[in-house]
Amino acid sequence: MILTDKDPGYRQCSMSVMDNIADPNITFDRIGVCNYYLSYKASEKKYTLRGDQAELEIKKIIELLKKNGIGKKYDCILGVSGGIDSTFLAYKAKQYGLKVLCVHFDNGWNSQEAVSNIENIVSKCEFDLFTYVIDWEEFRDIQLSYFKADVIDIEAITDIAIISSLNKICSEHKLKYILDGTNIWTEETLPSSWINKNPNNLFAIHQKFGMLKLNKFPAKFKKGKYLPAAGNYSTISLLNYLDYNKSKTKEIISKELGWQDYGGKHYESVFTRFYQGYILPVKFRVDKRKAHLSNLIFSGQITKEEALMELAKPSYPPGQLEIDKPFVLKKLGFSEESFNRYMERAPVPHEFYLGKLGMHKSKLKILRETLGRVKRKIF
């Protein structure tokens, strides 16, 4: 039975817009507040600072980075996507007088807004830019493998590749630190069932469904196991110590860096826009806006009423789906028929693909029963 918000068993958090459609395992306290709020507050307490404590911590970090950059061309690396987080981080790094090497990971799906934003970042902040261009045929082969596997986290491919490429670049430049745009204020809330960033899972899925050997993909494997990059690199989530308000940040970077808004969170990528705006809600019944908006409620940036108004809007920019869908299908090599079959098949948990790592027999039995209810015709 597919739960809807009209069913008697439907429940939504009294504080946020997280519900038991987004996460069937969600829990609520006696007044209806969900576990995600408690998790957020715990992370906020543990990882963020405000006021004088934050200023002191930022000062220590900047001094550390500059000290480690003595005699080197750069103090640290910053991954830039053209999105809000990395753009604001670049803006602050410039204010702090850091020598930053900006690194962009080009997986072939950049929107024009992303390209323009990145150009403005490096030119106005006077930073150097290194663009890591992925081998498209290999990357496409992995993406198609994830489609054939029917797993939810197709974006894991890019995330795994970015981490691996940044580590490699750090090693080449003998740098110890990466400025990381992730933060508690806007990105803490996310159901674990939506994600799987395990490189070994990627290898297992590609080994089963892929057509090409992975010779150029940034992440490396040996006998089916991920080989972490050599060296000891640390990531610094500087935004956790800043007064980081999403709405105010947009105003600042638009004025100071000529930043262009691209619609939704991470919509600077055409594929991400199509994946989050269409594939997730239609095939997986996941609206990521529920998690992102709830996070902003938890951090006091918006109200629940504002979040509900946002959810009432279409998840896709008006008219954009008609442009993106044929583009994505053609670029990936999908026919309309094969893509429709993919959208109709039942989702498969990432845990089904564990390669040589093995699986508990009872879990395997459950997964086989799940798959057995649906006739899977792959492409």
N, C-alpha and C positions, 0 to 999 in steps of 0.2 A: 504493500500500500504506500502510495506517495503522499506525504503530508503536505498540506497547504495551510495558508494562514486563516482559512475559513473553518478548519477542522476543530473539533472540541479539544483535541490533544495538543493543539498549537500553543506554544509559550514564547513570549518575548521578554527579554530583560526589562525590568522596570526603570533602569537607568539608561541603557543603551539600546541599540537596534540589533544586537546579537539575538539569535533565536534558535529553536531546535530544528529549523530547516537548514540553517548554516552549519550547525553542529548538533547532530542527534544526541551526542554525549554531554551536551552542556548541562550544568547544574545551577540551581538557584538557592539562595538563602531564604529565610522565613519571610523576608519582605520583597522577594522577587528579584534581587540583584544577582547577576550571573557571576560565575567563577572567573570570567575574563577581567572583570573590574578588580577583583582581589589580586589576580596575577599581575595586572598592570601596576597597582599600588605597591606591590612588593618589589617589582623591578624599578619603579620610580624611586623608591626609598634606597635601594641598593646601588643604583648606577647613575643617578642624576644629582646635580647640585644646583643651588640657587644663591643669589646674592654674593656676599663677601667670600664664602667658601668656593663658589664657582669661579670667581675672579682669581682667587689664589691658585686654584687648580689649573686654570688656563695659563696663568703666568708660568707655572712649573713646566707645563707641556711645551710651551713656546721656547722656553730656555733650553729644555732637553733637545728639542728638534734642531735648534740653531747650533747647539754644542756639537751634536753629532754630524752637522753639516759643514763643520769647519774643514776647509781644504777640499771640499767637494762642490760640484756644480749645483747640487740640490740638497735640501734638508730632508725632503720626504716626497712621497708619491701621492697623488690624488686621482682616483678614478672619476672621470666625468662622463655623464650620459646626456647632458642637456636638460636634465630634470631639476626640480626645485632644490633637493637636498644637496647635490654635488655643486650646483651653481652657487648656492649661498655659502657653502663651505669654501669654495674658491675665493669668493668675495671677502670672507673673513680672513682667510690665509694671507691675502694681499694686504689687508689692514694691519695684520700682525708682522708684516715684513718678512714672511717666509719665502724661501727659494723652492718653488714647487715644480715638479714635473707632472703635468697633467697627462693622464693616459686614458685614451678612449678605446673601448672594445667595439669594433665594427663587425657585427654578425650578419650584415647584409639587409637589416630591417630598419635602418634609420629613417625617421620622418624628416621632412625638410625643416620643420621647426627645430628638431634636435640638432641638425647640422648647423643651422644658423646660431642657435644658442651656444654651441661649443665654440664656434668661431668668435663670438662676442666675448666669451669667457677668457680665452687665451690672449686675445688682442687687447682688451681693456684692463686685464690684470697683468699683462706682460709676462705671461708664463709660457714655457715651452710645452709643445704638445707632441706626444707620441701616439700614433694610431695603430693599434694592433688589429690587423685585418685577418679575420678567420678564413681558412680555406672553405669556400662556400659549398663545394660538393660534399665534403666530409660533414660539415655542419648540417646541411640539408638531409643527409643520409641518417644522421642521429635524430633529427626532428621527425622524420618519417618513421623511424623505429619507435619513437614514443607514441606516435599516432597509431601505429599497428598494435602496440601494446595496450592501448586504451587506458593509460595511466593519467592521472590528473596534472602532475607538475611538469608540464612541457618546458616551462621556463627554467627548470633546474639545469638544463643543458648550458644555457648562457651563464648562469650564476657560477657553475662549476668551472667553466672556461675562464671567466673573469678572474676568479680567485687564483687559478693556476697561472694565468698570464701575468698578473700583478706580482706574484711571488718571483716569477722568472725575471721580470724587469728589475725588481728590488735587488736580486742577486747580481745582475749585470752591472748595476750602478753602485753596488756595495752600500745600499741604504737599508736601514733597519725599521723604518716606520712608514705606514700607510695611513693617510687620513681617510676615515671611513664615514660615509654619509648616513649610515644607519643610526637610528636614535629611538629612544623610548617614547618621546613626545608624540610621534606620529606613526611608529611602525612596530610597536610591541605586540599588538593584538592580531593574532593569526592562528586559526585552528591547525593543529599538527596534522590533521587528516588531509589538509590542502597541499602539503609540501613534502618533498623528499629530495634533499640535496646531497645524498650519499653518492659519491663517484662510483662506488662498486655497483650500485643499482644501475647507473648509467651504462657501465660496461656490460652488465648482464643483459639489459634490454637490447643494447646494440648487437651484442653477440648473437642473440636469438633472431633479431629481425633485420639487422643491417646488411648492406650489400657491399660496402667498401671497408678496407682496412683503415684504422685510425693512425695515420702516420704523422699528421700535422696538427691534430687537435691538441690544445695546450695541456690538458690533463694526460698524464702518462700512467700506464698500467703494466704490471708484470705478473704473469700467471693469473690474470683476472682480478688482481688487487691493485688499488690505487697507490701510486708512488708519490708521496708528498714532496714538494720542492725542497731541495737542500737549503739549509740556512735557518736562521731564527728571526722571523719578522713579526712585528707587533702592529696591530691595528688600533687606531685611536679614534673613538667616537666623540669627537669634539663637540658635536651638536648637543650632547647631553649636558653640557655645562653652559650653554648659551640660552638666552631668552628666545626660544625657537617657536614662533607662532607662524603657522602656515600662511594665513591670510596676509599678515604684515610682511612676511618674507617675500611673497609674490610682489608686493608693492615696491620693496627695496630693490630686488634684483631686476625688476622691469625698468625702474628709473635709472639705476646705476650701471646696469650691464646690458640693457636692451633685450632682456629676456622675453620670449614669447610663450604664452600659455598654450598648451597642447590638449587641454580638456581634462582627462582623468589621470589618476595616479599611475605613473609609468607609461602613459600613452605617448611618450616621446618615441616609442618603437611601434611601427605599424603592426608587427606581429603581436606584440603585447596588447595593443588596442583590440585586435581581432580576437585574441585568446580570452582576455578578461571580459570584453564586452559582448562576445557572442558564444564562443565555445564553452566557457565555464558555466554561464547561466542555463544554456540550452541542453548540453550533454550531461554536465555534472550537477546542475541545480545549485551552483555556487555563485553568489553575488558578492564579490570581494569588497564592494563598497560598504557592506555591513560591518566588516572588520575595520576598515580604514576610518569610517565615520565614527564608529564606537570608540576608537582610539582617541579621536579628537574630542569626543565627549568626555572621556576619562581625564584628559589633560586640560580640560576647561576651555577649549578653544571654540566649541560650538555647543548648542543645546540639542536635546533629543528632538525637539520640534523641528529644528533646522535640518537635522539628519533625515528625519522622515520626509521632509519636503524634497530633499535631494534624492532619496530613494524613489520617490514618486516619478522622477524624471526617467526617460529612457537611459539604459546603460550605455547606449551608443550615441555619439553625436548625430543629430538629424542629417540624413542623406549620406553619411560617411560609410555605412555598411555596404551600400550599393557600389561604392568605389573600392573599398578594401577587400571585400570577399572575392571578386574575380581576380584581383591582383595577387592575393595570397595563394589562392588555388593554383593559378598559373605558375607562380614562382616556385611552389613546392612540387608541381607536377601532378596535382590532383585533377581528376575529372569530376564533374558535378555529381555523377553517380557514385563514384567511390567515396567522395567526401560525405555524401548523404548517408551511405552505409556506415561510415565511421560515426557519424552523429547519432545514428540509431542504435549502435551497439551499446551494451551495458559497460559501465566503467569497471576497471580491474584494479585492485589495490597494488601499489608499488611492491608490497611484500611478496607478491606472487613471483616476482622476478628477483631471485636472490643468487643466481649462479651457483657456484660451488660452495657457497656459505651454508647451504642446507636450509631446511625449514621444519618446524615442529609438525608432526604428522596430523594432529588435530586441526591445526590452522590450514594445512594443505588440503585437508578433506573439505573444510568449509569453503575454501576458495574454489575448489573443483566443482562443488555443488552450485556455487554462484555462477560460474562460467557455464555450467551445464544447462542452466535455464535459458541461455541465449545462444542461438546459432550464430557463430562468429565467422563471417566471411571477410577476409582481410584483402582489401583492394582488389 
